[in-house]
Amino acid sequence: MNSTQADVVVIGAGVLGTSCAFHLADAGVQNVVVLDRGTIGGGTTQFAAGQTGHLRSNRISLEFTSYCADFFENFEDKTGHAVDFHQYGSLRIALTEAYVTDLEQRVEAAKSIGQKTHYLSVPEALKLVPSLRLEPTAQILLSPRDGFVEPRSVAVAYAAAAIDRGARILTGTAVEDVLTSGGRVRGVQTSIGVIETERVVLAAGAWTRLLGERFGLNIQVVPVRHQLYVTAPLSCVRADQPIVRITEPQLYARQHMGGLMVGGYGYRPMSFKMEDFPEDFEIPALSADHIYYQEMHEAALPFFPDLEKVPIVEQRRGLPTMAPDGQSIASNIEGLDGLIVASACSVGGVHHSPGIGRIVADIVTGRPKWLPADGLSAARFGSEFDDNTQLREACEAVYARMYRDKI
């Protein structure tokens, strides 16, 4: 390929990029091309926990996450491709009175959209999750609509559905430059030639900020390391047990292939500059923070004492992007017409992917906006985080309090 044309080029074949491609093609955009130098879902997506959680106290956020929950509940009907969505609910646990308000806000959010939640006693919770141990004073809220999915399968299903609708997915194809003139996008220079286009969706995950800088833009997101691990099978783990989320230690755990998948927030938050990595760096090569793993494991032991006697069989880690306010970005970019950014998943890219894709399709097609644009605008920070050090510190601080800040 020396030169070709596209109505929209999507940079990145992770779960956000492939969702954008599907939603664009499903909205009738005829010529969508997805580029990735790796494979479909081959970056941070494949190392995610794949969990959903939709109850938010903010009305707009609740509408967004409710759309995402509905999408996963009806994924095959909407795309023509099935994903293995396990909808066993989640337990949100507050150990102290300080975070009981968080549970109450989730109850009110559920009521506002006609859904039920249930407070459980500790014995009731332990019947659902036999490996869990809690003090009698713990407050526990069951949200039945939450669930989890194998994350890479979601990106693959989006990609297949986009192809069904006429999109092209070019993996093994590196983006070398976005071509511009007169303040707008004119094309994309790739490793196999030029694609002429006036619309580019930048969904490049950890590389989003770096690519933006190459185009002279300050996209205020940074990648932050997130880690989790998976144990060997445990006899006490039920196949249908709900996700467990414990607020104060910022831990989550769910079943995975008969064992426990354990992750957490706030353990040695570390952001990265992608230019510090080798040019050919890929997410699977990200080095482990062993102290992070150890601190998280020790924090989990009082709640899951069986972790002490079972081997860890898999470690996962990735570089999800964060914005300074912990909210996603899905918007045009001031200063370069035709460029749209889909980023800042805040370790929730799989769950947020349907909503991000829908918003991007709204922007490209010009159809009425589903949600107010300001909350997800890349311009919402102004010049507040122009300093890179300040930006990284703010994003690390958001990551450090993911479960503790108000919903």
C-alpha positions as CSV (number, residue, x, y, z in Angstrom):
1,M,0.0,0.0,0.0
2,N,1.5,3.3,-1.1
3,S,-1.5,5.6,-0.7
4,T,-5.2,5.0,0.1
5,Q,-8.1,6.9,1.5
6,A,-10.3,6.5,4.6
7,D,-13.2,8.5,6.1
8,V,-11.8,7.9,9.6
9,V,-8.5,6.4,10.8
10,V,-8.4,4.9,14.3
11,I,-5.0,4.7,15.9
12,G,-4.9,1.8,18.3
13,A,-6.6,-1.6,18.3
14,G,-7.1,-1.9,22.0
15,V,-10.6,-2.1,23.5
16,L,-11.2,1.7,23.1
17,G,-10.0,1.8,19.5
18,T,-11.9,-1.2,18.4
19,S,-15.1,0.0,20.1
20,C,-14.7,3.3,18.3
21,A,-14.3,1.4,15.0
22,F,-17.4,-0.6,15.7
23,H,-19.6,2.3,16.7
24,L,-18.4,4.4,13.7
25,A,-19.2,1.6,11.3
26,D,-22.4,0.8,13.0
27,A,-23.4,4.4,12.7
28,G,-23.0,4.2,8.9
29,V,-19.4,5.6,8.5
30,Q,-18.4,3.7,5.4
31,N,-14.6,3.7,5.3
32,V,-13.0,3.1,8.7
33,V,-9.4,1.9,9.1
34,V,-7.8,0.8,12.4
35,L,-4.1,0.9,12.7
36,D,-1.9,-0.8,15.3
37,R,1.7,-1.8,15.2
38,G,0.9,-4.8,17.4
39,T,-2.2,-7.1,17.5
40,I,-5.8,-6.6,18.4
41,G,-6.0,-6.1,22.2
42,G,-2.3,-6.7,22.5
43,G,-1.5,-3.8,24.8
44,T,-2.8,-3.0,28.2
45,T,-6.2,-4.4,27.3
46,Q,-5.1,-8.0,27.5
47,F,-3.8,-7.5,31.1
48,A,-7.0,-5.9,32.5
49,A,-9.3,-7.5,35.1
50,G,-12.3,-6.9,32.7
51,Q,-14.7,-5.9,35.5
52,T,-17.8,-3.7,35.2
53,G,-19.2,-1.4,37.9
54,H,-21.9,1.0,36.9
55,L,-23.4,2.8,40.0
56,R,-22.3,6.4,40.1
57,S,-23.8,9.3,42.1
58,N,-23.3,11.8,39.3
59,R,-26.3,11.6,36.9
60,I,-24.3,12.0,33.7
61,S,-21.7,9.4,34.8
62,L,-24.6,7.1,35.8
63,E,-26.1,7.4,32.4
64,F,-22.8,6.7,30.8
65,T,-22.0,3.6,32.9
66,S,-25.6,2.3,32.6
67,Y,-25.3,2.4,28.8
68,C,-22.0,0.4,29.1
69,A,-23.7,-2.1,31.4
70,D,-26.6,-2.6,29.0
71,F,-24.2,-3.0,26.2
72,F,-22.4,-5.9,27.9
73,E,-25.7,-7.5,28.8
74,N,-26.7,-7.4,25.2
75,F,-23.3,-7.6,23.5
76,E,-24.1,-10.3,21.0
77,D,-27.4,-8.7,20.0
78,K,-25.7,-5.4,19.4
79,T,-22.5,-6.6,17.6
80,G,-23.3,-10.1,16.3
81,H,-20.4,-11.5,18.3
82,A,-20.5,-13.1,21.8
83,V,-18.3,-12.4,24.7
84,D,-18.4,-14.5,27.9
85,F,-19.8,-11.9,30.3
86,H,-20.2,-13.3,33.8
87,Q,-22.9,-11.3,35.6
88,Y,-22.6,-12.5,39.1
89,G,-22.7,-9.0,40.7
90,S,-20.3,-7.3,43.0
91,L,-19.9,-6.8,46.8
92,R,-18.8,-3.3,47.8
93,I,-17.5,-3.4,51.3
94,A,-16.9,-0.6,53.8
95,L,-14.9,-1.5,56.8
96,T,-15.4,1.8,58.7
97,E,-18.2,4.4,59.1
98,A,-16.2,6.8,57.0
99,Y,-17.1,5.0,53.8
100,V,-20.7,3.9,54.6
101,T,-21.8,7.1,52.8
102,D,-20.3,5.7,49.6
103,L,-22.6,2.6,49.9
104,E,-25.6,4.8,50.5
105,Q,-24.9,6.9,47.4
106,R,-24.8,3.7,45.3
107,V,-28.1,2.6,46.7
108,E,-29.6,6.0,45.8
109,A,-28.1,5.8,42.3
110,A,-29.6,2.4,41.8
111,K,-33.0,3.6,42.9
112,S,-32.9,6.5,40.5
113,I,-32.7,4.1,37.5
114,G,-35.1,1.5,38.9
115,Q,-32.5,-1.0,40.0
116,K,-32.2,-3.0,43.2
117,T,-29.2,-3.3,45.5
118,H,-29.1,-5.3,48.7
119,Y,-27.3,-4.9,52.0
120,L,-25.9,-8.2,53.2
121,S,-24.8,-9.4,56.6
122,V,-21.4,-10.8,56.9
123,P,-22.6,-14.4,57.0
124,E,-24.7,-13.8,53.9
125,A,-21.6,-12.4,52.1
126,L,-19.5,-15.4,53.1
127,K,-22.0,-17.8,51.6
128,L,-21.5,-16.1,48.3
129,V,-17.7,-15.8,48.7
130,P,-16.5,-18.6,51.0
131,S,-12.9,-17.5,50.8
132,L,-13.7,-14.1,52.2
133,R,-13.1,-13.1,55.9
134,L,-14.6,-10.0,57.4
135,E,-15.2,-8.4,60.8
136,P,-18.8,-8.4,62.0
137,T,-18.9,-4.6,61.7
138,A,-18.3,-4.6,57.9
139,Q,-21.0,-3.0,55.8
140,I,-21.6,-4.8,52.5
141,L,-23.6,-3.8,49.4
142,L,-24.5,-6.3,46.7
143,S,-24.9,-4.8,43.2
144,P,-26.4,-7.6,41.1
145,R,-25.8,-6.0,37.7
146,D,-22.0,-5.9,37.8
147,G,-19.8,-8.6,36.2
148,F,-16.6,-9.4,34.4
149,V,-15.4,-10.5,31.0
150,E,-12.2,-11.8,29.5
151,P,-10.8,-8.4,28.3
152,R,-9.1,-9.3,25.0
153,S,-12.1,-11.1,23.8
154,V,-14.0,-7.8,23.9
155,A,-11.5,-6.0,21.6
156,V,-11.5,-9.0,19.2
157,A,-15.4,-9.0,19.2
158,Y,-15.5,-5.3,18.5
159,A,-13.0,-5.7,15.7
160,A,-14.9,-8.6,14.1
161,A,-18.1,-6.6,14.3
162,A,-16.5,-3.5,12.7
163,I,-15.1,-5.7,9.9
164,D,-18.6,-7.1,9.4
165,R,-19.7,-3.5,8.8
166,G,-17.0,-2.7,6.3
167,A,-14.1,-1.5,8.5
168,R,-10.5,-2.6,7.9
169,I,-8.1,-3.6,10.7
170,L,-4.4,-3.2,9.8
171,T,-2.3,-4.8,12.5
172,G,1.5,-4.9,12.3
173,T,1.2,-1.4,10.9
174,A,3.0,1.4,12.7
175,V,1.9,5.0,12.7
176,E,4.8,7.3,11.8
177,D,3.1,10.7,11.6
178,V,-0.2,12.4,11.3
179,L,-0.1,14.7,8.2
180,T,-1.6,18.2,8.7
181,S,-2.0,21.4,6.8
182,G,-4.0,24.5,7.5
183,G,-4.6,23.5,11.0
184,R,-6.4,20.2,10.2
185,V,-5.7,16.5,9.7
186,R,-4.9,15.5,6.1
187,G,-3.6,12.0,6.4
188,V,-1.6,9.4,8.4
189,Q,1.9,8.3,7.4
190,T,2.2,4.6,8.2
191,S,5.0,2.0,7.9
192,I,3.3,0.8,4.7
193,G,2.3,4.1,3.1
194,V,0.0,7.1,3.4
195,I,-3.7,7.0,4.2
196,E,-5.4,10.1,3.2
197,T,-8.1,11.2,5.7
198,E,-9.5,14.2,7.4
199,R,-10.6,12.4,10.6
200,V,-8.3,10.6,13.0
201,V,-9.3,9.0,16.3
202,L,-6.3,8.8,18.7
203,A,-6.9,5.7,20.9
204,A,-3.3,4.7,21.4
205,G,-3.5,3.9,25.1
206,A,-0.2,4.6,26.9
207,W,1.2,6.3,23.7
208,T,-1.6,8.9,23.4
209,R,0.3,11.7,25.1
210,L,3.6,11.0,23.2
211,L,1.9,10.9,19.8
212,G,0.0,14.2,20.7
213,E,3.3,15.9,21.5
214,R,4.6,14.8,18.1
215,F,1.7,16.7,16.6
216,G,2.4,19.7,18.8
217,L,-0.5,19.0,21.2
218,N,-0.6,18.8,25.0
219,I,-3.0,16.0,25.7
220,Q,-3.2,15.9,29.5
221,V,-3.2,12.2,30.2
222,V,-0.4,9.9,31.4
223,P,0.0,6.2,31.7
224,V,0.1,4.8,35.3
225,R,1.2,1.2,36.1
226,H,-1.5,-1.1,37.4
227,Q,-0.8,-4.6,38.6
228,L,-2.8,-7.7,39.6
229,Y,-2.1,-11.4,40.1
230,V,-3.9,-14.7,39.7
231,T,-3.6,-17.7,42.0
232,A,-3.8,-21.4,41.3
233,P,-7.3,-23.0,41.8
234,L,-8.7,-23.0,45.3
235,S,-11.5,-25.4,46.4
236,C,-13.3,-22.6,48.3
237,V,-13.7,-20.4,45.2
238,R,-17.1,-20.6,43.6
239,A,-17.5,-20.2,39.9
240,D,-20.4,-17.9,40.4
241,Q,-19.2,-15.7,43.2
242,P,-19.5,-11.9,42.9
243,I,-16.6,-9.5,42.5
244,V,-15.3,-8.3,45.9
245,R,-14.3,-4.6,46.2
246,I,-13.0,-3.4,49.6
247,T,-12.9,0.3,50.0
248,E,-10.2,1.1,52.6
249,P,-7.4,-1.2,51.4
250,Q,-8.5,-0.5,47.8
251,L,-8.5,-4.1,46.9
252,Y,-10.6,-6.2,44.5
253,A,-10.8,-9.9,43.9
254,R,-12.8,-12.2,41.6
255,Q,-12.7,-15.8,40.5
256,H,-10.5,-16.7,37.5
257,M,-10.2,-20.2,36.3
258,G,-10.9,-21.6,39.8
259,G,-8.4,-19.3,41.5
260,L,-8.5,-15.7,42.7
261,M,-7.6,-12.7,40.7
262,V,-6.4,-10.0,43.1
263,G,-5.7,-6.3,42.3
264,G,-5.6,-3.0,44.0
265,Y,-5.0,0.7,43.8
266,G,-2.7,3.1,45.7
267,Y,0.2,0.7,46.0
268,R,3.3,2.7,44.9
269,P,1.6,4.8,42.1
270,M,4.0,5.4,39.3
271,S,3.4,7.2,36.0
272,F,5.7,7.0,33.0
273,K,6.9,8.9,30.0
274,M,6.7,6.6,27.0
275,E,9.7,8.3,25.4
276,D,11.8,6.8,28.2
277,F,11.1,3.3,26.8
278,P,12.9,1.8,23.8
279,E,11.2,2.6,20.4
280,D,10.0,-1.0,20.0
281,F,8.7,-1.3,23.6
282,E,5.4,-3.1,24.0
283,I,3.3,-3.5,27.2
284,P,4.1,-7.2,27.8
285,A,7.7,-6.1,28.4
286,L,6.7,-3.7,31.3
287,S,8.8,-4.6,34.3
288,A,7.1,-5.6,37.5
289,D,7.1,-3.6,40.7
290,H,7.7,-6.4,43.2
291,I,7.2,-4.2,46.2
292,Y,3.8,-3.2,44.8
293,Y,2.8,-6.9,44.5
294,Q,4.1,-7.7,48.0
295,E,2.3,-4.8,49.7
296,M,-1.0,-5.6,47.8
297,H,-0.7,-9.3,48.7
298,E,-0.1,-8.5,52.4
299,A,-3.1,-6.2,52.4
300,A,-5.3,-8.9,50.9
301,L,-4.3,-11.7,53.3
302,P,-6.5,-10.7,56.2
303,F,-9.5,-10.8,53.9
304,F,-8.5,-13.9,51.9
305,P,-6.3,-16.0,54.2
306,D,-6.2,-18.8,51.7
307,L,-3.8,-16.7,49.6
308,E,-1.1,-17.6,52.0
309,K,-1.1,-21.3,50.9
310,V,-1.7,-21.1,47.2
311,P,0.9,-20.3,44.5
312,I,0.6,-17.3,42.2
313,V,0.4,-18.5,38.6
314,E,0.1,-15.3,36.7
315,Q,1.1,-11.7,37.1
316,R,-0.6,-9.0,35.0
317,R,0.4,-5.4,34.6
318,G,-0.3,-2.6,32.2
319,L,-0.3,1.1,31.6
320,P,-3.8,2.5,31.7
321,T,-4.1,6.2,31.0
322,M,-5.3,8.6,33.7
323,A,-6.5,12.2,33.5
324,P,-6.0,14.6,36.4
325,D,-9.7,14.4,37.5
326,G,-10.0,10.6,37.0
327,Q,-12.6,11.0,34.1
328,S,-12.2,9.8,30.5
329,I,-11.5,12.0,27.5
330,A,-13.6,11.6,24.3
331,S,-13.5,14.8,22.3
332,N,-12.2,16.9,19.5
333,I,-8.8,18.6,20.2
334,E,-8.5,22.3,20.0
335,G,-5.7,23.3,17.7
336,L,-6.1,20.5,15.1
337,D,-9.4,20.0,13.3
338,G,-10.2,16.4,12.6
339,L,-8.4,14.9,15.5
340,I,-10.5,13.1,18.2
341,V,-9.0,11.7,21.4
342,A,-10.3,8.6,23.2
343,S,-8.3,8.1,26.3
344,A,-8.0,8.3,30.1
345,C,-9.8,5.0,30.8
346,S,-8.7,5.2,34.5
347,V,-8.3,1.4,34.7
348,G,-11.8,1.0,33.4
349,G,-11.3,0.8,29.7
350,V,-13.1,-2.5,29.1
351,H,-16.2,-1.3,31.0
352,H,-16.1,2.2,29.5
353,S,-15.5,1.1,26.0
354,P,-19.1,1.0,24.7
355,G,-19.8,4.6,26.0
356,I,-16.5,6.0,24.6
357,G,-17.2,4.4,21.2
358,R,-20.7,5.8,21.1
359,I,-19.5,9.4,21.9
360,V,-16.8,9.2,19.3
361,A,-19.4,8.1,16.7
362,D,-21.6,11.1,17.8
363,I,-18.7,13.5,17.1
364,V,-17.8,12.1,13.7
365,T,-21.4,11.8,12.4
366,G,-22.6,15.0,13.8
367,R,-25.7,13.3,15.3
368,P,-27.2,14.8,18.4
369,K,-24.9,14.5,21.4
370,W,-25.9,11.7,23.7
371,L,-24.3,13.3,26.8
372,P,-23.0,16.9,27.5
373,A,-19.6,17.3,25.9
374,D,-17.9,19.4,28.6
375,G,-17.2,16.6,31.1
376,L,-15.2,14.5,28.7
377,S,-13.6,17.4,26.8
378,A,-9.8,17.3,26.4
379,A,-9.9,21.1,26.9
380,R,-11.5,21.0,30.3
381,F,-8.2,21.5,32.2
382,G,-7.1,24.6,30.4
383,S,-3.5,25.4,31.2
384,E,-3.7,24.0,34.8
385,F,-1.6,21.0,34.0
386,D,0.7,22.3,31.3
387,D,3.7,21.4,33.5
388,N,4.5,17.7,33.0
389,T,5.6,17.1,36.5
390,Q,2.4,18.6,37.9
391,L,0.3,16.5,35.5
392,R,2.0,13.3,36.5
393,E,1.7,14.0,40.2
394,A,-2.1,14.8,39.8
395,C,-2.7,11.6,37.8
396,E,-0.8,9.5,40.3
397,A,-2.8,11.1,43.2
398,V,-6.1,10.1,41.4
399,Y,-4.8,6.5,41.0
400,A,-3.8,6.4,44.7
401,R,-7.4,7.1,45.8
402,M,-9.5,5.3,43.2
403,Y,-11.8,3.5,45.7
404,R,-11.7,6.2,48.4
405,D,-12.8,9.3,46.6
406,K,-16.5,10.0,46.2
407,I,-18.3,8.2,43.4
